[in-house]
Amino acid sequence: MAFSVGGSNGMRGGRRRFGAGNGTLSEINVVPLVDVVLVLLIIFMLTAHVMEFGLEISVPKTTETRDTAEDLPVVSVTRDAKLFLNEKKVNINQIPEEVAKRFPGSKKVYVKADAEVKFDPVVQVIGVLGRAGLSPLIVTKPDESAGKK
C-alpha cells in the first residue's frame, strides 16, 4: 500500500483542491453499454426471422353468401394469374377502360380468383379497380361442410 504525503502534484504551495488529486476517472464505463447493445442485437436477430417470413395464417371459409340479381362485370384471375373480364382476356392496365366501355355507369366489379392463385395478382387487380373508382366485390364459395354439423 502506497501513500503520497504532500508531494508535488503540479499545484502551488502543495495545496490540494477537493477531489483534484484523488485519481478519479471521468471516463464512461462502456461495458454495461456494450452488454445492453448485444442483448438488443440478439433480440432483433431473433424477431427479424419471424418478421421477414411472416406468420402462417389460415383464412376462414365463408358460411353465408348473398345472391344478387345485379349484372356486374366479373374480373377472373386464373390459376396461372391470367386475367379475364367476363371470359375475355384483358390486360391489368386496361381493366378500368374495358369496364367503362362494356358496362357504362357500373361502379362495382366482381373479382373472382382461383383458390390456387397467389395473392399478389388479386391484390394488384383490387388496387387497379380502387384507383379507378370502382368498388371490388370478392366472389367466394360457401363452405358446404359448415351446414352439416
C-alpha positions in Angstrom: 0.0 0.0 0.0 1.5 3.4 -1.0 0.7 6.8 0.2 1.6 10.2 -1.1 2.1 12.9 1.5 2.3 16.5 0.4 4.4 15.7 -2.7 4.3 18.0 -5.7 1.3 17.3 -7.9 1.7 20.3 -10.1 -0.1 22.8 -7.8 1.5 25.7 -6.0 2.2 25.6 -2.4 1.4 21.9 -2.0 -2.3 22.7 -1.5 -4.8 20.3 -3.0 -8.3 21.1 -4.1 -11.1 18.9 -3.1 -11.0 15.9 -5.5 -8.2 17.2 -7.6 -5.7 14.6 -6.8 -7.6 11.6 -5.6 -7.3 9.9 -9.0 -11.0 9.8 -10.0 -11.6 8.9 -13.6 -14.3 10.8 -15.6 -14.5 8.3 -18.4 -17.7 6.4 -19.4 -17.8 2.8 -18.5 -18.7 1.2 -21.8 -19.0 -2.4 -20.6 -22.7 -2.1 -19.5 -23.5 -0.2 -22.7 -22.0 -3.0 -24.8 -23.9 -5.6 -22.8 -27.2 -3.8 -23.4 -26.4 -3.4 -27.2 -25.5 -7.0 -27.6 -28.8 -8.2 -25.8 -30.8 -5.9 -28.1 -28.9 -7.2 -31.2 -29.8 -10.8 -30.2 -33.4 -9.9 -29.7 -33.7 -8.2 -33.1 -31.9 -11.1 -34.8 -34.5 -13.5 -33.3 -37.5 -11.4 -34.2 -36.3 -10.4 -37.7 -36.7 -14.1 -38.7 -40.4 -14.0 -37.8 -41.0 -10.6 -39.4 -39.2 -11.5 -42.7 -41.1 -14.7 -43.4 -44.4 -13.7 -41.8 -46.8 -15.9 -39.9 -48.8 -18.7 -41.3 -52.5 -17.6 -41.3 -55.3 -19.9 -42.1 -58.1 -17.8 -43.7 -61.6 -18.9 -42.6 -64.1 -20.1 -45.1 -67.3 -18.2 -45.6 -70.5 -19.7 -44.2 -73.0 -17.2 -45.6 -73.4 -15.9 -49.2 -76.0 -13.5 -50.6 -77.5 -13.9 -54.0 -77.7 -10.7 -56.1 -79.6 -10.0 -59.3 -77.2 -7.3 -60.5 -75.5 -7.8 -63.8 -71.9 -6.6 -62.9 -68.6 -7.1 -64.7 -66.6 -10.1 -63.4 -62.8 -10.0 -63.4 -61.5 -13.5 -63.2 -57.9 -14.4 -62.1 -56.9 -17.9 -63.2 -54.5 -20.3 -61.5 -51.6 -19.1 -63.7 -52.5 -15.4 -63.0 -54.2 -14.6 -66.3 -56.9 -12.0 -66.2 -60.3 -12.2 -67.9 -63.2 -9.7 -68.0 -66.4 -11.7 -68.5 -64.5 -14.5 -70.3 -62.5 -12.1 -72.5 -58.7 -11.9 -71.8 -57.7 -8.4 -70.6 -54.5 -6.6 -69.5 -54.5 -5.4 -65.9 -53.8 -1.8 -67.0 -56.8 -1.9 -69.4 -59.4 -3.2 -66.9 -60.9 0.3 -66.0 -61.2 1.3 -69.6 -62.8 -2.0 -70.6 -65.3 -1.9 -67.7 -66.3 1.7 -68.6 -66.6 0.7 -72.3 -68.5 -2.6 -71.9 -70.5 -1.7 -68.7 -71.2 2.1 -68.7 -72.2 3.5 -65.4 -71.1 0.5 -63.4 -69.4 1.3 -60.1 -68.9 -2.2 -58.8 -66.9 -5.1 -60.2 -66.8 -8.7 -59.0 -63.3 -10.2 -58.5 -63.3 -14.0 -58.8 -59.9 -15.6 -58.1 -59.0 -19.3 -58.3 -58.2 -20.9 -54.9 -54.7 -21.9 -56.1 -53.6 -18.4 -57.3 -51.1 -16.5 -55.4 -52.4 -13.4 -53.5 -50.3 -10.8 -55.3 -52.2 -10.8 -58.7 -55.5 -10.5 -56.8 -54.3 -7.5 -54.8 -53.0 -5.9 -57.9 -56.4 -6.2 -59.6 -58.1 -4.8 -56.5 -55.7 -1.9 -56.4 -56.3 -1.0 -60.1 -60.0 -1.1 -59.5 -59.8 1.0 -56.4 -57.6 3.7 -58.2 -60.2 3.8 -61.0 -63.0 4.5 -58.5 -64.6 1.1 -58.9 -65.6 -1.0 -55.9 -64.3 -4.5 -56.0 -66.6 -7.3 -54.6 -64.8 -10.5 -53.8 -66.6 -13.7 -55.0 -66.4 -16.6 -52.5 -67.7 -20.1 -52.4 -69.8 -21.2 -49.4 -68.4 -23.8 -47.1 -70.5 -26.9 -47.7 -69.3 -28.6 -44.5 -70.5 -25.8 -42.2 -74.1 -26.7 -42.5 -73.6 -30.4 -42.0 -72.5 -30.2 -38.3 
